[in-house]
Amino acid sequence: MSAKYENPLCKRYASAEMQRIFSDDFKFSTWRRLWIVLAESQKELGLNITAEQIDEMKSHEGDINYETAAGYEAEIRHDVMAHIRAYGDQCPKAKPIIHLGATSCYVGDNTDIIVQRHALLRVKRLLITAVSKLYNFADEYKSLPCLAYTHFQAAQPATVGKRASLWIQDLLFDLEQLDFTLNKLKLLGCKGTTGTCASFLELFDGDHEKVKTLEKKIAEKMGFDKVYAVSGQTYSRKADYYTLSALSGIAQSACKFSNDIRLLSHLKEADEPFESGQVGSSAMAYKRNPMRSERIASLARFVTVDALNPALTASAQWFERTLDDSANRRISIPEAFLAVDAILMLMINIAGGITVYPKIIEKHLNEELPFMATENILMHCVKKGMTSGSGQDRQALHEKIRLHSVEAGKQVKLHGGENDLLNRIAKDASFGVTCEELNSLLNAEKFTGRAKEQTEEFLHDVKKILDANNDFLGADVKIMV
């Protein structure tokens, strides 16, 4: 046990992989990598930097002397300068050329973008895996009729698979936004103190082409094909807003999914996975609370609200730079990614292990189906009367069905009885129909419309997306429940 606060996102929810991406080791080794590629590129463009200096820097890229850096920071109150000095202590030959011409945001902002790209790729792997799990579920249950709801009131039937297709569709919207965000990520480059590249222009004796080439080389070495054409000292904080907006979209979709699972659990039509030794309540031993889904809803609420942080930060920036973004970004961006990481792992776990109860689904459907079949019954009786010559009046029968429906509803709601609408109609001679005929009209598949076909057609397109993203399938998922 720890005597100090520990972030629950790290201790209880997020994966080791996402924590590694936002770790100090990843951050500061990336700083050093950026200093190395800056020096390499400057050497290639003619500055007096030696291969020996660069080799020395490379030899200490990953072994961060944290205690030394912390000592410097305690003295000078500047994290980048502290790490420059600590790196210089390890690389005495390279010390004079480390961070040459750069400002703090060269390492800070470029690293933030690099970290975000790695984190977004992790999110994409989880998202594609979640879609794959739901694809399998929707395909398995595409034909199983179920009671569908509007306003959580019984409506026309659909199928279990069709309902799952709605969950998938939301995630595909999120995938589009995620891909768009990934494709739009750019490095800050090496823009200098106010974004004018003045220090680098001085280093290269006013050669604008070399300054432009320097940025291209740095971007290429760090795996990017674009840098921002203009900036202040930092890249525009609107970029962070769009990144967290994509994460917020995923959180919204996952929350809707989790709410549906919670409602289905209450209806006893489906359950999320439940371990053999899992305890649902400290007081009520019989309970099987949908705690995974509840955790998704809880974390999703955090992410959705957290997306407001970069919006406020972007709107509050002054001219070329102000530092009121820093503390907020250190918290809001990593925690959004850690929470979405946890959300998607839970979603994958649930989607891959939902237990469906067809008999309960059928029971609920049969309780409501007589009401939903009234139009079919009406048409059957009118058509039968026309054939036999008894001349059934559609409007008169409609009123009788309405009255019988009201009485059947009272039987259910006031007395806790069964829905006896069919018996009431069969006993009413004006309809001229038997119980057997009425039962033949109540085949649930007749009332699901194109639910099965829609699901099949939709899944055909989903399969193409999964095939196109095959490299992202199979995310490693481990949750603690």
C-alpha positions in Angstrom: 0.0 0.0 0.0 1.1 3.5 -0.8 1.2 6.4 1.7 0.5 8.9 -1.2 -2.2 9.4 -3.7 -2.1 7.1 -6.8 -4.1 7.8 -9.9 -6.8 5.1 -10.2 -6.5 5.3 -14.0 -3.1 3.7 -13.6 -3.7 1.6 -10.6 -7.0 0.1 -11.5 -8.1 0.7 -15.1 -5.7 1.5 -17.9 -3.3 -0.9 -19.7 0.4 -1.1 -19.1 0.9 -0.2 -22.8 -1.0 3.1 -22.5 0.8 3.9 -19.3 4.1 3.2 -21.0 3.2 5.7 -23.8 2.6 8.4 -21.3 5.6 7.4 -19.0 8.6 9.6 -18.2 10.8 7.1 -20.0 8.9 7.5 -23.2 8.8 11.2 -22.9 12.4 12.0 -22.0 13.9 9.4 -24.4 11.8 11.1 -27.1 13.2 14.5 -26.0 16.7 13.0 -26.5 15.8 11.5 -29.8 14.6 14.9 -31.0 17.9 16.5 -29.8 19.8 13.8 -31.7 17.9 14.3 -35.0 18.2 18.1 -34.6 22.0 17.7 -34.4 22.2 15.1 -37.2 20.1 17.3 -39.5 22.2 20.4 -38.6 25.4 18.5 -39.4 24.0 17.3 -42.7 23.2 20.9 -43.6 26.7 22.1 -42.9 27.0 23.1 -39.2 30.2 22.2 -37.4 28.9 19.2 -35.5 30.9 16.0 -35.5 29.8 12.3 -35.8 31.6 11.7 -32.5 29.3 14.2 -30.7 26.2 12.6 -32.3 27.4 9.1 -31.4 27.9 10.2 -27.8 24.3 11.5 -27.7 23.0 8.3 -29.1 24.8 6.2 -26.5 22.8 7.9 -23.8 19.5 8.2 -25.5 17.7 5.8 -23.2 19.5 6.0 -19.9 18.0 9.1 -18.4 19.8 10.4 -15.3 16.6 11.4 -13.5 18.2 12.3 -10.2 20.6 14.7 -11.9 17.8 16.3 -13.8 15.7 16.6 -10.7 18.6 18.3 -8.9 19.0 20.8 -11.7 15.2 21.5 -11.9 15.0 22.1 -8.2 17.7 24.8 -8.7 16.7 26.5 -11.9 12.9 25.7 -12.0 12.9 24.8 -15.7 12.3 21.2 -16.7 13.8 21.4 -20.3 16.9 23.2 -19.2 17.3 20.7 -16.4 17.3 17.8 -18.8 19.6 19.6 -21.2 22.2 20.0 -18.4 21.6 16.4 -17.3 22.1 15.1 -20.8 25.2 17.3 -21.2 26.7 15.8 -18.1 26.5 12.4 -19.8 27.7 13.8 -23.1 30.5 16.2 -22.4 31.7 16.3 -26.0 28.2 17.0 -27.3 27.2 19.4 -24.6 27.9 22.6 -26.6 25.6 21.6 -29.4 22.6 20.0 -27.6 19.4 22.0 -28.2 21.3 24.3 -30.6 18.9 27.1 -31.8 15.9 25.4 -30.3 13.3 26.6 -27.7 11.7 24.4 -25.1 8.7 23.6 -27.3 10.9 22.0 -29.8 11.1 19.0 -27.5 8.0 19.6 -25.5 5.4 20.1 -28.3 7.0 17.7 -30.8 7.0 15.0 -28.1 3.4 15.7 -27.2 2.4 15.0 -30.8 4.5 11.9 -31.1 3.0 10.6 -27.8 -0.5 11.3 -29.0 0.1 9.5 -32.3 1.3 6.4 -30.4 -1.7 6.6 -28.1 -4.2 7.1 -30.9 -2.8 4.0 -32.7 -3.3 2.1 -29.4 -6.9 3.4 -29.3 -7.4 2.4 -32.9 -6.3 -1.1 -32.2 -8.7 -1.4 -29.3 -11.5 0.2 -31.4 -11.1 -2.2 -34.3 -11.0 -5.1 -31.9 -14.2 -3.9 -30.2 -15.9 -3.7 -33.6 -14.7 -7.2 -34.5 -16.2 -8.6 -31.2 -19.5 -6.9 -31.9 -19.5 -8.0 -35.5 -19.4 -11.7 -34.3 -22.2 -11.0 -31.8 -24.4 -9.3 -34.4 -23.8 -12.0 -36.9 -24.7 -14.8 -34.4 -28.0 -13.2 -33.3 -29.0 -11.4 -36.5 -32.2 -13.6 -36.8 -33.2 -13.8 -33.2 -36.4 -11.7 -32.8 -36.6 -9.4 -29.7 -38.8 -6.7 -28.4 -37.5 -3.3 -29.5 -38.1 -0.2 -27.5 -38.7 3.5 -28.1 -38.7 5.7 -24.9 -38.0 2.3 -23.2 -41.6 1.4 -24.0 -42.4 -1.7 -26.0 -42.4 -0.9 -29.8 -42.2 -3.0 -32.9 -39.9 -6.1 -32.7 -36.4 -6.1 -34.1 -33.6 -8.7 -33.7 -30.8 -8.9 -31.2 -28.3 -8.6 -34.0 -29.9 -5.5 -35.5 -29.6 -3.8 -32.1 -25.9 -4.7 -32.0 -25.5 -3.2 -35.4 -26.4 0.2 -33.9 -23.6 -0.2 -31.4 -21.2 -1.0 -34.3 -22.4 1.9 -36.4 -21.5 4.4 -33.6 -18.0 2.9 -33.3 -17.5 3.3 -37.1 -18.4 7.0 -36.8 -15.7 7.1 -34.2 -13.2 5.2 -36.4 -13.7 7.8 -39.1 -13.0 10.6 -36.7 -10.0 8.8 -35.3 -8.5 8.2 -38.7 -9.1 11.8 -39.7 -7.3 12.9 -36.5 -4.4 10.6 -37.0 -4.0 11.7 -40.6 -4.0 15.4 -39.6 -1.3 15.1 -36.9 1.7 17.3 -37.7 4.9 18.0 -35.9 5.6 21.5 -34.7 9.0 21.3 -36.3 11.7 23.7 -35.2 10.0 27.1 -35.2 11.9 28.9 -32.5 10.8 31.3 -29.8 7.9 33.0 -31.5 7.5 30.7 -34.5 9.6 32.7 -36.9 12.6 30.3 -37.1 14.8 33.4 -36.5 17.4 31.5 -34.4 17.8 28.8 -37.1 18.0 31.4 -39.8 20.9 33.0 -37.9 22.6 29.6 -37.5 22.5 29.1 -41.3 23.6 32.6 -42.2 20.2 33.7 -43.6 19.7 30.6 -45.8 16.0 30.2 -45.8 16.1 26.9 -47.8 18.3 25.3 -45.3 16.0 26.3 -42.5 13.0 24.8 -44.4 15.0 21.7 -45.2 16.0 21.3 -41.5 12.3 21.0 -40.6 11.7 18.4 -43.3 14.6 16.3 -42.2 13.5 16.4 -38.5 10.0 15.4 -39.5 11.2 12.6 -41.7 13.5 11.2 -39.1 10.7 11.2 -36.5 8.3 9.5 -38.9 6.1 12.4 -40.0 5.6 13.8 -43.5 4.2 17.2 -42.4 5.0 20.1 -40.0 2.8 23.1 -39.3 3.4 25.8 -41.8 2.9 28.5 -39.2 2.8 28.6 -35.4 3.6 30.7 -32.4 6.0 29.2 -30.0 3.6 26.2 -29.7 1.4 24.4 -32.1 -2.2 25.5 -32.0 -3.9 24.1 -29.0 -7.0 23.5 -31.2 -5.2 20.3 -32.3 -5.5 18.9 -28.8 -9.2 19.8 -28.9 -9.8 17.7 -32.0 -7.8 14.8 -30.5 -9.9 14.8 -27.3 -13.1 15.3 -29.3 -12.3 12.0 -31.1 -11.8 10.3 -27.7 -15.0 11.9 -26.4 -16.9 10.4 -29.3 -15.6 6.9 -28.4 -16.6 7.5 -24.8 -20.2 8.5 -25.9 -20.6 5.4 -28.1 -19.3 3.1 -25.4 -21.5 4.7 -22.8 -24.6 4.1 -24.9 -23.5 0.4 -25.4 -23.0 0.0 -21.6 -26.4 1.6 -20.8 -28.1 -0.9 -23.2 -26.3 -3.8 -21.5 -27.4 -2.5 -18.1 -31.0 -2.3 -19.2 -30.9 -5.8 -20.8 -29.4 -7.1 -17.6 -32.3 -5.7 -15.7 -34.7 -7.3 -18.2 -32.8 -10.6 -17.7 -32.4 -10.8 -21.5 -28.6 -10.6 -21.5 -25.7 -10.5 -19.0 -22.2 -9.2 -19.3 -19.4 -11.6 -18.3 -19.5 -12.6 -14.6 -16.6 -14.5 -13.0 -17.4 -17.7 -11.1 -16.2 -16.3 -7.8 -17.3 -12.7 -8.5 -19.3 -11.0 -5.7 -22.1 -8.7 -6.9 -23.0 -7.1 -3.5 -21.6 -7.2 0.0 -25.1 -7.5 1.4 -27.2 -9.2 -1.3 -25.4 -12.5 -2.2 -27.8 -13.2 -5.1 -26.9 -10.0 -7.1 -25.1 -10.0 -10.4 -24.5 -6.3 -10.9 -23.3 -5.2 -14.4 -20.3 -3.6 -12.9 -18.2 -3.7 -16.1 -20.9 -1.7 -18.0 -21.3 0.6 -15.0 -17.5 1.3 -15.0 -17.7 2.1 -18.8 -20.5 4.6 -18.1 -18.6 6.2 -15.2 -15.3 6.6 -17.1 -17.1 7.8 -20.2 -18.7 10.6 -18.3 -15.2 11.7 -17.2 -13.9 11.7 -20.8 -16.9 13.5 -22.2 -16.4 16.3 -19.6 -12.6 16.2 -20.0 -13.0 17.1 -23.7 -13.9 20.6 -22.5 -10.4 21.2 -21.2 -8.6 21.6 -24.5 -11.5 23.7 -25.8 -11.0 26.2 -23.0 -7.2 26.0 -23.3 -7.3 26.7 -27.0 -9.6 29.7 -26.5 -7.4 31.2 -23.7 -4.0 31.4 -25.5 -2.4 34.8 -25.8 -0.6 35.8 -28.9 2.4 33.5 -29.6 2.4 31.7 -26.3 1.2 31.6 -22.7 1.9 29.0 -20.1 -1.6 28.6 -18.7 -1.9 25.6 -21.0 0.9 23.5 -19.5 -0.5 22.3 -16.2 -3.9 21.6 -17.7 -2.5 19.6 -20.6 -0.2 17.5 -18.4 -3.4 16.2 -16.7 -6.3 16.4 -19.2 -4.6 14.8 -22.3 -3.0 11.7 -20.7 -6.0 11.0 -18.5 -8.4 11.1 -21.5 -6.3 8.5 -23.2 -5.9 6.3 -20.1 -9.7 6.4 -19.5 -10.6 5.6 -23.1 -8.0 2.8 -23.0 -9.9 1.3 -20.0 -13.3 1.9 -21.6 -12.4 0.1 -24.8 -10.8 -2.8 -22.9 -14.0 -3.3 -20.9 -16.1 -3.0 -24.0 -14.1 -5.7 -25.7 -14.4 -7.9 -22.7 -18.1 -7.5 -22.6 -18.8 -7.8 -26.3 -16.8 -11.0 -26.4 -18.7 -12.6 -23.5 -22.3 -11.5 -23.6 -24.7 -14.2 -22.4 -28.1 -14.0 -24.2 -31.2 -15.6 -22.8 -33.5 -16.5 -25.8 -36.3 -17.9 -23.6 -36.6 -14.6 -21.6 -36.5 -12.6 -24.8 -39.2 -14.8 -26.3 -41.3 -14.4 -23.1 -41.1 -10.6 -23.2 -41.9 -10.6 -26.9 -44.9 -12.8 -26.5 -46.3 -10.6 -23.7 -46.5 -7.6 -26.1 -46.9 -9.3 -29.5 -50.7 -9.6 -29.3 -51.0 -5.8 -29.1 -48.5 -5.3 -32.0 -50.4 -7.9 -34.1 -53.8 -6.1 -33.9 -53.4 -4.5 -37.4 -52.6 -7.9 -38.9 -55.5 -9.5 -37.1 -57.8 -6.7 -38.3 -56.7 -7.2 -41.9 -57.1 -11.0 -41.6 -60.6 -10.8 -40.3 -61.8 -8.2 -42.9 -60.2 -10.3 -45.7 -61.8 -13.5 -44.3 -65.2 -11.7 -44.2 -64.9 -10.5 -47.7 -64.1 -14.0 -48.9 -67.0 -15.6 -47.0 -69.5 -12.8 -47.8 -70.2 -12.0 -44.2 -69.1 -8.4 -44.9 -67.0 -7.6 -41.9 -66.8 -3.8 -41.2 -63.2 -2.7 -40.8 -64.0 0.4 -38.7 -66.3 -1.5 -36.4 -63.8 -4.3 -35.9 -61.1 -1.6 -35.2 -63.2 -0.1 -32.4 -63.8 -3.6 -30.9 -60.1 -4.4 -31.0 -59.3 -1.1 -29.3 -61.8 -1.8 -26.5 -60.5 -5.4 -26.1 -56.9 -4.1 -26.0 -57.8 -1.6 -23.2 -59.3 -4.4 -21.2 -56.4 -6.8 -21.8 -54.0 -4.0 -20.7 -56.0 -3.6 -17.5 -55.7 -7.3 -16.9 -51.9 -7.1 -17.1 -51.4 -3.8 -15.2 -54.1 -3.8 -12.6 -54.3 -7.5 -11.8 -50.9 -8.8 -12.8 -52.5 -11.3 -15.2 -51.5 -12.6 -18.6 -52.2 -10.7 -21.8 -55.5 -12.3 -22.8 -56.2 -10.1 -25.9 -56.2 -13.1 -28.3 -58.7 -15.0 -26.1 -61.0 -12.0 -26.0 -60.9 -11.6 -29.8 -61.5 -15.3 -30.3 -64.5 -15.3 -28.1 -66.0 -12.3 -29.9 -68.2 -13.7 -32.6 -68.1 -10.6 -34.7 -64.5 -11.4 -35.6 -65.2 -14.9 -36.7 -61.8 -16.2 -36.0 -60.3 -19.1 -33.9 -57.4 -19.1 -31.4 -55.5 -21.3 -33.9 -55.8 -18.7 -36.6 -54.8 -15.9 -34.3 -51.8 -17.8 -33.1 -50.7 -18.4 -36.7 -50.6 -14.6 -37.1 -48.2 -14.2 -34.2 -45.0 -15.5 -35.7 -42.5 -13.0 -34.4 -40.4 -13.1 -37.6 -43.3 -11.6 -39.4 -43.0 -8.4 -37.4 -39.2 -7.8 -37.5 -39.3 -6.2 -41.0 -35.9 -6.1 -42.7 -34.0 -6.4 -39.4 -32.2 -9.6 -40.4 -31.5 -8.4 -43.9 -30.4 -5.0 -42.8 -28.0 -6.6 -40.4 -26.6 -8.9 -43.0 -26.1 -6.1 -45.5 -24.5 -3.8 -42.8 -22.2 -6.5 -41.6 -21.0 -7.1 -45.2 -19.7 -3.6 -45.2 -18.3 -3.9 -41.7 -16.3 -6.9 -42.8 -14.7 -4.8 -45.5 -13.6 -2.3 -42.9 -12.3 -5.0 -40.6 -10.3 -6.6 -43.5 -8.8 -3.2 -44.4 -7.7 -2.8 -40.8 -6.6 -6.4 -40.2 -3.3 -5.2 -38.8 -5.1 -3.6 -35.9 -7.1 -6.7 -34.8 -6.3 -8.6 -31.7 -5.5 -5.9 -29.1 -4.1 -7.2 -25.9 -6.8 -6.8 -23.2 -6.5 -7.4 -19.5 -9.0 -5.9 -17.1 -9.2 -5.9 -13.3 -12.6 -6.7 -11.9 
